Amino acid sequence: MSYIAIKHTHLLFVVLSILLFYTRSATRIFDSKLAKNKVLFISSHATDTFLLLSAIALIVSSGMSVTQPWLMEKIALVVAYIGLGVVAAKTSSQATRIGLVVVITGLFALIGKLAVSKTAFLL
Protein backbone atom coordinates (compact mmCIF):
# COMPACT_ATOMS: atom_id res chain seq x y z
CA MET A 1 0.00 0.00 0.00
CA SER A 2 1.37 3.42 -0.90
CA TYR A 3 2.16 6.11 1.65
CA ILE A 4 -0.69 8.30 0.32
CA ALA A 5 -3.20 5.45 0.63
CA ILE A 6 -2.06 4.74 4.20
CA LYS A 7 -2.24 8.46 5.05
CA HIS A 8 -5.80 8.75 3.71
CA THR A 9 -6.79 5.60 5.59
CA HIS A 10 -5.29 7.07 8.76
CA LEU A 11 -7.17 10.35 8.25
CA LEU A 12 -10.42 8.42 7.75
CA PHE A 13 -9.89 6.66 11.07
CA VAL A 14 -9.00 9.99 12.73
CA VAL A 15 -12.34 11.46 11.65
CA LEU A 16 -14.26 8.32 12.66
CA SER A 17 -12.51 8.18 16.03
CA ILE A 18 -13.33 11.81 16.82
CA LEU A 19 -16.95 11.42 15.70
CA LEU A 20 -17.37 8.28 17.80
CA PHE A 21 -15.74 9.98 20.81
CA TYR A 22 -18.20 12.88 20.65
CA THR A 23 -21.12 10.51 20.01
CA ARG A 24 -20.25 8.37 23.03
CA SER A 25 -19.65 11.48 25.15
CA ALA A 26 -22.99 13.00 24.16
CA THR A 27 -24.84 9.77 24.94
CA ARG A 28 -23.36 9.81 28.44
CA ILE A 29 -23.86 13.53 29.03
CA PHE A 30 -27.51 13.36 27.95
CA ASP A 31 -28.03 9.97 29.63
CA SER A 32 -29.17 8.32 26.41
CA LYS A 33 -29.92 4.62 26.02
CA LEU A 34 -27.20 4.58 23.36
CA ALA A 35 -24.61 5.03 26.12
CA LYS A 36 -24.80 1.29 26.76
CA ASN A 37 -25.06 0.30 23.09
CA LYS A 38 -22.58 -2.51 22.40
CA VAL A 39 -22.29 -1.72 18.69
CA LEU A 40 -21.26 1.87 19.48
CA PHE A 41 -18.81 0.64 22.13
CA ILE A 42 -17.23 -2.03 19.90
CA SER A 43 -17.09 0.19 16.80
CA SER A 44 -15.35 2.89 18.82
CA HIS A 45 -12.66 0.49 20.04
CA ALA A 46 -12.27 -1.13 16.61
CA THR A 47 -11.86 2.29 15.01
CA ASP A 48 -9.22 3.31 17.55
CA THR A 49 -7.38 0.02 16.95
CA PHE A 50 -7.31 0.62 13.20
CA LEU A 51 -6.26 4.22 13.84
CA LEU A 52 -3.27 2.97 15.83
CA LEU A 53 -2.40 0.35 13.19
CA SER A 54 -2.57 2.94 10.40
CA ALA A 55 -0.34 5.27 12.45
CA ILE A 56 2.24 2.50 12.83
CA ALA A 57 1.99 1.77 9.10
CA LEU A 58 2.59 5.47 8.35
CA ILE A 59 5.70 5.54 10.52
CA VAL A 60 7.08 2.34 8.99
CA SER A 61 6.27 3.23 5.37
CA SER A 62 7.81 6.69 5.66
CA GLY A 63 10.92 5.51 7.47
CA MET A 64 10.21 8.10 10.14
CA SER A 65 11.89 7.83 13.53
CA VAL A 66 9.67 7.90 16.61
CA THR A 67 12.39 9.92 18.31
CA GLN A 68 11.48 13.02 16.32
CA PRO A 69 10.29 15.59 18.88
CA TRP A 70 6.99 16.40 17.12
CA LEU A 71 6.11 12.70 16.83
CA MET A 72 7.01 12.03 20.48
CA GLU A 73 4.73 14.92 21.48
CA LYS A 74 1.94 13.61 19.27
CA ILE A 75 2.23 10.13 20.80
CA ALA A 76 2.23 11.62 24.32
CA LEU A 77 -0.89 13.67 23.53
CA VAL A 78 -2.65 10.61 22.08
CA VAL A 79 -1.82 8.67 25.27
CA ALA A 80 -3.22 11.61 27.30
CA TYR A 81 -6.39 11.55 25.16
CA ILE A 82 -6.83 7.83 25.78
CA GLY A 83 -6.29 8.22 29.52
CA LEU A 84 -8.63 11.19 29.86
CA GLY A 85 -11.19 9.45 27.64
CA VAL A 86 -11.23 6.48 30.01
CA VAL A 87 -11.69 8.81 32.99
CA ALA A 88 -14.49 10.69 31.17
CA ALA A 89 -16.24 7.41 30.37
CA LYS A 90 -16.07 6.13 33.95
CA THR A 91 -16.83 9.27 35.94
CA SER A 92 -20.30 9.73 37.37
CA SER A 93 -19.95 13.51 37.59
CA GLN A 94 -21.50 15.35 34.65
CA ALA A 95 -19.39 18.45 35.32
CA THR A 96 -16.20 16.38 35.26
CA ARG A 97 -17.29 14.60 32.09
CA ILE A 98 -18.07 17.88 30.30
CA GLY A 99 -14.80 19.41 31.49
CA LEU A 100 -12.86 16.42 30.19
CA VAL A 101 -14.61 16.63 26.81
CA VAL A 102 -13.46 20.27 26.59
CA VAL A 103 -9.89 19.32 27.54
CA ILE A 104 -9.88 16.45 25.04
CA THR A 105 -11.14 18.82 22.35
CA GLY A 106 -8.05 20.92 23.04
CA LEU A 107 -5.89 17.81 22.77
CA PHE A 108 -7.45 17.03 19.38
CA ALA A 109 -6.51 20.53 18.22
CA LEU A 110 -2.92 20.15 19.45
CA ILE A 111 -2.57 16.69 17.88
CA GLY A 112 -3.86 18.05 14.58
CA LYS A 113 -1.49 21.03 14.74
CA LEU A 114 1.45 18.69 15.31
CA ALA A 115 0.37 16.40 12.48
CA VAL A 116 0.16 19.29 10.02
CA SER A 117 3.14 21.41 11.09
CA LYS A 118 5.45 18.59 12.20
CA THR A 119 6.96 21.13 14.57
CA ALA A 120 7.26 20.33 18.26
CA PHE A 121 6.05 22.99 20.67
CA LEU A 122 6.87 21.32 24.00
CA LEU A 123 10.25 19.66 23.39
C-alpha positions, 0 to 999 in steps of 0.5 A: 500500500502506498504512503498516500493510501495509508495516510488517507486511511489514517485520516479516515480513522481519525475522523471516525474516532473523533466522531465516535468519541463525541457521540459516546460522550454526548450519549453519556452527558444526555443519559441516552440509552445509546450510552450502553449500546454494544455496537457503538462501544465495539465500533469505537474500540475497533476504530481506535485500533485501526487508527493505531495500526494505520499510524504505525503503518505510516511511521514504517512506510515513511521511514520516520523515527519515533524519536522526532520531537513532534512525533514524540509529542503527538504520541504523548498527547494521544496517550493523554487523550486515551487516559482522559477518555477512560476517565471521562467514560467512567466518571459519574460527575457530569461536570467532570465529564463535560470538562474532560470533553473540553480538555480532550477537544483541546488535545485534538486541536494540538494533535492536529497542529502537530500532524500538520506542522510537524513542529514540536512545541513542548520539546 
